[in-house]
């Protein structure tokens, strides 16, 4: 199977249509040898300084603040959490041999 991860649901539907449709599942579309799922723009954010230090008042943060390693967290939204779990389950499937990024080529996404 080939897993396509689209930027958003509408793009996933367009991709599925281009390869001949498919069956809607919970959080993805199955179309022949393809599994097509989607994000909702940004599913993850970098952790904030408060996440690293526990300091809430920005005036007390020692600057410059550069963490030893940059970490991320899911956006706090039930829909994002559910979709992230679906994407992870699809990525971890034994029959998935190829993962295709179908995100925007923009400053937040992947640059050519």
C-alpha angles and dihedrals in degrees: 000000000000118000117211116194110199127197094239141000095261091055090049090053091049092050091048090050091051092055095046107281123274145200120296113234131176102295098345145050124238113212116170108291091354133089110195120195134161148211127218098242103278115019094170136046129193111255114261126238087257090057090056100039108020088232110138101180108077091208089066096052112112108238135248092038113192116165120221088240130008113241133188137214134198117260107258101253128113092225092052092049092051094046093047089055090050091050091049092050091051093047090050095050112121093224094056107101101162133037118200122197110219097176131128118280095228138119092279094042133042121320119217 
